[in-house]
């Protein structure tokens, strides 16, 4: 998948946000400036969240209310010490969890999640996915096929 600009990246986030269910976990990876927070803004739109989405870099976690709660985490600063926050509250809560830099959590990630990698390519972003589990597979297939 390829996004030519921020608007398209947000629209892709919006599409997957509309498909998300309680308990879904998305792991976003990519270099600084790759668009992880921009993609999350689109997810929030799909979850009918009206609050402004900000990067949780310094707060580690931001929570938003919409159709489902959104737990937006940035674990870059705790990458080698995942026990410094109680991830279970977010991973097994009533909402959707989006984890920026989630690959740093390694074995602390749940058994099932959809990893979305954003790669800078030209002016846009190449979007790659790794699927871990049955529910993430259905989510990914519905997302790329445009089902809602």
N, C-alpha and C positions, 0 to 999 in steps of 0.2 A: 504494500500500500504506500502511496506517496501523497504528501500534503505540500502544496505549492506555497502556502503562506499561513499566517496565524489564524485567519478566518476559517480556512479549511481545516486546520488542526483543531480549532474549537468545535467545528461542526462534527468532526469525527468523534471528539469527546462527548458531544451532546448525544450523538447516536448511540454510543455504548451506554451513556448515562441513563437513557430511556429504557434500556434492557436490564439494568442492574437490579438485583434482588438482595434482600437482607442476607448478610453473611458472605457476599461476594468480596473477594480481595483482588485488587489490581496492584501490581508492582511495576513502577515506572523507572526505567533506566535510561541513561544518556548523559553526555557531558554537560557541564555547566552551560546554560543558555540553549539547551536542546529543545526546550518547550514543555517540560514536565508540568510546570504550574499552569501554563496556557492550556494544555490538554485537560488538566484538572478543572479549569474554569468551565470548559465545555461539558465535562461530566456533571458539574454542579447544575448547569442549565438543564441537562437531561433529567436531573433529580428534582427539578423545580425549586431550586434554592435561589433566593433573591439576594442574599448577602454577597458582599464583595469578597472574592476569594484571594487570599494573600498567601505567599509562600510561608510555610511553617519552619523555615530554616532555624530561627533562633528560639522558637517556642516548642519545637519538636512536634507538637500536635495541635491542630485546630479542628474544632467540631462545628458543623453547620447543620441546620434543620431544614428539611424539605420533604419530598414524598417519602424519603428514607433519610435517616441521619447519615451524614458523610463525615468520616474520620479521615482527615488529611494529615499524613505524617511525613516528615522529612527526617530520615535517620542518619544523614551524612555525619552529623556531629557525634552520634553514639554508635556508629557502625561496629566498632570492635567491643562494645559493651552493651549488648541488647538487653541485659538484665536491669539496666539503669531505669527503664520504664516498664510498666506492666502491659506488655503487648496484648495479653489475653483479653483485656478490657475492650480492645478495639477489634482484634481479629475474630472474636467470638461474641461480639455485641449484636445489637438489633439493627445495625446499619451496614453501610458499605465502607470498606477501608481502601484507601489509596495511599500507597507507600512510595514516596520518592526515595531513590537510592536504596531500595529494598533488597537488592542483590547483596548488600553488605551484611544483611542479617543471617545469611547462610541457613544453617539448620534451625534457626528460630522461626523461619517462615512456616505457615501451615502446610498441610499436605496438598491442598488444592488452591491454586491461584492462577491468574492470567498475568504473565509478564509482558509488558509492552516496552520495546526499546525504540527510542527516538534517536535517529542518526542525522546529523546535519549533512545535507547533500545539495550542493548548489545553493539556491535561495530558499529551498524548502526542506522537508524532513522525510526521510525514508522511515517507515514504521514496520517493525518486525515484531513477531509475537512468539512466545514460548508458552505452551499450555501444560498445566499440571493438574490433571484430574478431569472428571466427567462433566461437572457443571461448568468449569471454565471452557471446556471444548464447545459445549452448546452455546455459551455466551459468545465466544469468538465466531463461531459459524453464523449465528444470527446477526452479529455485528457486520461481518464482511458481506453477507448476503442482503443486508438492508432490511431484515425482518424486524418488526417491532410489536 
